[in-house]
Amino acid sequence: MKKSAAAGLLFTFLLLSGCLYPQAELAQNQVPYKDQLDFVQKAVDQYKEKTDGLLPIKNKDMNTPVYEKYPVDFAKLVPDFLPEAPGTAYESGGIYQYVLINAETKPEVKLIDLRMAEEIRDLRIRISAYIQSNRYPPYKEVLEGGVFTLDYQKLGLKEPPAVTSPYSENQLPLLIGSKGEIFADYRIDLHKALKETNKKPDQNEDIRALLVEDSVFVPAFSKPYTVNEKNEPIFMKN
């Protein structure tokens, strides 16, 4: 009886992880089920307890942006705490990277949509090719906080570069910083979050946490934001 119950639980996890689907169907079924995050969260908690507070994460440079700094290392969880990585995880051929937030206090499992990373990588390649001939990126408009829009036509693009928001499906513009870093502009999502929650954060407070509170996603590939005197989202000054 116990063996039957255990087999049933394993089958449920395998189904949720997507490993029972053919590879062709996996590409069409990359939906981040909450059950998958719950399984990974439980495994992370158990690992932390068993290792006296250590976390199953990959090592990253200290300067790595906070929402990308603590990727889950499934090699440390499988097979002792998980039978395998979820089907939606990058390690299983999925499109999401599982990461931890609040790592120093109460680690919580969230996701990064890696399709954004692909778009950013492609844009970096275009900009690098442009710089080789022109020395500087094709800056267009100067925004606050050392942020610039790009002259996309000089990069051979037919429209401004953008990525799909994991929160709203809106198109988030891709911008460039003074050090050449490429990032997504989440102001449209932050404006909506401020309006819906009626929150009035302190100026100079990073408000990206508003996007994380009720979502499985983190605002990856972003710069810190705060609010102005009108409670509107703006880029935080360096």
N, C-alpha and C positions, 0 to 999 in steps of 0.2 A: 504494500500500500504506500509506504514511504517512497519507494523507488518510483512508483507511478506518479505521485505528486511532484517529485523532483523533476521527473521527465517533462511533466506538464509545464512547470515553471520555466524550464530551459527552452521548451518549444516556444513559449510566449515571448521570451526575450529574443530568440532568434528571429521570430516573425517581426518583432518591433525593430530589430536592428537591420532588417532587410536582407539578411544573408540567405533567405530561402527564395529570394527573387532572382531571376536570371539577370546577368550583368546589364543587358540592354534595357531592362525595365527599371533597374536601379537609377539610371540617369533621369527617368521620368518620374521618379517617386522620392525626390529629395526634400521631403517635408519633415521639419524638425519636431517630431512628436514629443510632447511633454514627458511621456513615460520614459523616453530615452534619456532625457536630462535627469529624471529622477533616479534612474538606474546608475548613471555616472555619479550623481551627487552622493548617493549612498556609498558607492565604492570609494569615492574621495574621502568621505567621512571615516569609513572603516580603515582606510590606509593611514590617515592622519592619527587615528587612535592607536593603531598597532605600532606605528613608528615614532611614538612620543612627539607628535606635533609636526613631523615633516609632511611636505605636500608632494603629490605625484605630478611634478611639473618639469618642463624642459628648461634648461638654463638659457637665459636671455641677458643681453647687455643691460647694464643698469640704466642706460639712457633710452631704453625701449619705451615707447608710449604706454601709459598705464593700462589701457584696455587690451593691449597686445602682449603684455609683459609676462603673463603666467599661463602659457598653453599647457593643457593637460597632456601628460606623457602616458599614453595607454600601455606602453611597454612595462610600466611599473604597476599597472592594475590588472593586466591579463597574464595568467589565468586565475590568480589567487583571489581577485576581487570582482572580476568580470570575466565571462566566458570569451568575449571578444569585444573589440571596439564597435560602437553602433554603426549601422550601415550609412548613416548620414555623415559620419566623421571622415575627414580627409584621409585618415589612415586606412579606411575601408573603401576608398574610392568615392567618397561623398564630397559635398561642396561646402561643408562647414568645419571650422576649427573650434574645438571645445576649449574654452579658457576659464580661468578663475578670476573673480573679482573679490575685493575685500580679503585678499590673501592673508594679510597680517592679523585680521580680526575674526571674521566668520566667512571662510571661503564658500563662494557660491558659483555654481557652474552656469556659464552662459555660452553664447555662440558668436562666431564671426562668419559672415557670408564671404567666402573666398572668391566669389565671382567679382567682387569689388576689387580684390587684390589683382586679379587678371587685367582688369581695365586700367588700373593705375600702372601696372607694369608696362602695358602696351604704350601708355602715354609717356612714361619715362624714356622708353626707347626712342620715340619720336623726338622728344626734347633733346636727348643726348645727340642725336644725329643733327639736329638744328644747331646746337651749340658748337659742334665741330666746325661748322662753316661760318657761324655768326658770333661766336664767343659768349653771347648771353642768351638766356631763354627769351622767347617772344612775349615779353610782358605787354599787357594792354592797359588795364585799369588798376589803379592803386586803391586798395581797400584799407580798413583800419588794421592795426596789429601786425604790420609787416606782411600783408597778404596781397596777392595780385591775381587778377584774371589773366587768361592767356589769349593771345591772338591766334585762335584755332585755325584760321585760314592759312597762316604762315606755316602751320604744322601739316598742311595737306588734309585737314578735316573739313567735312561739309557742314558740321554743326558743333556747337560748344561741347567739350568733353564732359560727360556726366556718368554717374552710376545710379543704380536703382536703390532707393532707400529700403532697408529691411523693416522699417517701421510703417511706412505709408505707401510704398510703391511709387512715391514721387521721384523725379529725376533730380539728384543732388549734383550740383556743379562740381567739377574738379578744379581746384585752385592750386597755386604754387606759392610757397613761402620764400622769404628773403634768402634762405640757405639752400633753395632748390628743392625742398621737400614737396611732394604732391599729396594732397589730402582732399577728402570730401567735405562739402559745405552743408552742415546739418541745420542751418538756421531756420529753414522752413518747418522742419519737424520740431525744433525747439520752440518756435513761435506758437505752434499748435499746442504743445505740451503746457506752456505757460498759460495759455488762454483756457485750456480745459481744466487745469488744476487750480487756477486762480492763485498760484503761488507767487510770492514776491521775494525772490532771493536777494541777498545782499550783493551790492556791486563788488566786483572782484572775486565773487564766489563762482567756482566752476559749476555750471548748471547742466552738464551732460548727464549727471545722475538722474535727471528727470526722465530721460529716455530709457534708462535701464530698469526703473522701478517696476514697471508692469509689462516687461518684455523679456523674451528669452535671448535677445540680441544685445550686444554692446555697440556703442558708436565708434567702431574701429576706423583707423585711418583718418583721424580727426585732430583738430587743434582744440585747446580749451576755449570755452565760451563763458561769458558772463552776461550781465544785463546793463542797459543804460538807465538813465533817469526815467525813461518811459516804460521800463520793464520789458524792453525788447532785447532779443539776443544779439550780442555783438562778440567779435573775436576778442579774447583776452590779450592784453598787451604783454609782450615778452618781458 
